[in-house]
Amino acid sequence: MFAVPPNTVAVPANRAIAHPVRIARELAAARSSWAHLVRYDPEQRWFGLLERTEEHEAWLLTWLPGQHTELHDHGGATGAFTLVSGELSERVIQDRDAGPVETLHSLVEGQSRVFGPNYIHQVRNEGQDPAISIHVYRPVRAPMRVYRSNSYEGVRPL
């Protein structure tokens, strides 16, 4: 047995100041609180609001194989997403003087990605099974701006 000195035990995170990835991971771990909400739409990825505060919004998304987002940003919001099950890929585009630079990230269950206000990406389920992810936006989810990217024009909003 050992004694724990005062003020050395971590207190629960205050969600008002917690990083979006911490919130996403906490929500992902609390599967029983949202599992009854899971739906799949054969036409497009499905999404449902998990929580909304003055500081952030959290969304549950489901992805059937082949479903994806457009190339987009989050209207100035910062955020993160955590993959709860399945596989997703994330295509990130950065506009540079020499032209767009593309990076592809493959995500598996338990992995998270973080994004800032000028982050342009596309998320896709290229796997054979459905996927579930939790997305957190701060301050709240702003309207997404959709983009196109090519070597002639660079990255441009549609």
CORJO-V500059 format. One record per pair of residues at least 4 apart in sequence whose C-alpha atoms are under 8 Angstrom apart, sorted by the first residue. I is the first residue (numbers start at 1). J is the second residue. Records with the same first field share a line. If there is no record, write none. Layout:
# CORJO-V500059
I=J / J
This chain:
# CORJO-V500059
4=8 / 9
13=17 / 18
14=18
15=19 / 23
16=55 / 56
18=22 / 23
19=23
20=24 / 78 / 79 / 80 / 114 / 136 / 137 / 138
21=25 / 79 / 80 / 81 / 82 / 112 / 113 / 114 / 136
22=26
23=27 / 136
24=28 / 58 / 80 / 81 / 82 / 134 / 135 / 136
25=29 / 82 / 112
26=30
27=31 / 134
28=82 / 84 / 133 / 134
30=34
31=35
32=36
34=38 / 50
37=48
38=60 / 62
39=46 / 62
40=45 / 46 / 62 / 63 / 64
41=45 / 46 / 64
42=64
44=63 / 67 / 68
45=61 / 62 / 63 / 64 / 67 / 68
46=61 / 62 / 63
47=59 / 60 / 61 / 62
48=59 / 60 / 61
49=57 / 58 / 59 / 60
50=57 / 58 / 59 / 60
51=57 / 58 / 59
52=56 / 57 / 58 / 140
53=57
54=139 / 140
55=138 / 139 / 140
56=136 / 137 / 138 / 139 / 140 / 141
57=136 / 137 / 138 / 139 / 140 / 141
58=134 / 135 / 136 / 137
59=134 / 135 / 136
60=132 / 133 / 134 / 135
61=132 / 133 / 134 / 135
62=130 / 131 / 132 / 133
63=67 / 68 / 124 / 125 / 130 / 131 / 132
64=125 / 129 / 130 / 131
65=125 / 126 / 127 / 128 / 129 / 130 / 131
66=124 / 125 / 126 / 127
67=124 / 125 / 126
68=122 / 123 / 124 / 125
69=122 / 123 / 124
70=122 / 123 / 146 / 147
71=120 / 121 / 122 / 146 / 147 / 148
72=120 / 121 / 122 / 144 / 145 / 146 / 147
73=117 / 118 / 119 / 120 / 121 / 144 / 145 / 146
74=78 / 117 / 118 / 119 / 120 / 141 / 142 / 143 / 144 / 145
75=117 / 118 / 141 / 142 / 143 / 144 / 145
76=116 / 117 / 118 / 142
77=116 / 117 / 137 / 138 / 139 / 140 / 141 / 142
78=114 / 115 / 116 / 117 / 137 / 138 / 139
79=114 / 115 / 116 / 135 / 136 / 137 / 138
80=112 / 113 / 114 / 115 / 135 / 136 / 137
81=112 / 113 / 114 / 133 / 134 / 135 / 136
82=110 / 111 / 112 / 113 / 133 / 134 / 135
83=87 / 88 / 107 / 108 / 109 / 110 / 111 / 112 / 131 / 132 / 133 / 134
84=109 / 110 / 131 / 132 / 133 / 134
85=108 / 109 / 110 / 130 / 131 / 132 / 133
86=108 / 109 / 127 / 129 / 130 / 131 / 132
87=106 / 107 / 108 / 109 / 125 / 126 / 127 / 129 / 131
88=106 / 107 / 108 / 123 / 124 / 125 / 126 / 127 / 131
89=104 / 105 / 106 / 107 / 123 / 124 / 125 / 126
90=104 / 105 / 106 / 107 / 121 / 122 / 123 / 124
91=102 / 103 / 104 / 105 / 121 / 122 / 123
92=102 / 103 / 104 / 105 / 119 / 120 / 121 / 122
93=100 / 101 / 102 / 103 / 119 / 120 / 121 / 149 / 155
94=100 / 101 / 102 / 119 / 120 / 155
95=99 / 100 / 101 / 154 / 155
96=100 / 101 / 154
99=151 / 152 / 154
100=149 / 150 / 151 / 154 / 155
107=111 / 112
115=119
125=130 / 131
137=141
145=157 / 158
146=157 / 158
147=155 / 156 / 157 / 158
148=155 / 156 / 157 / 158
149=153 / 154 / 155 / 156
150=154 / 155
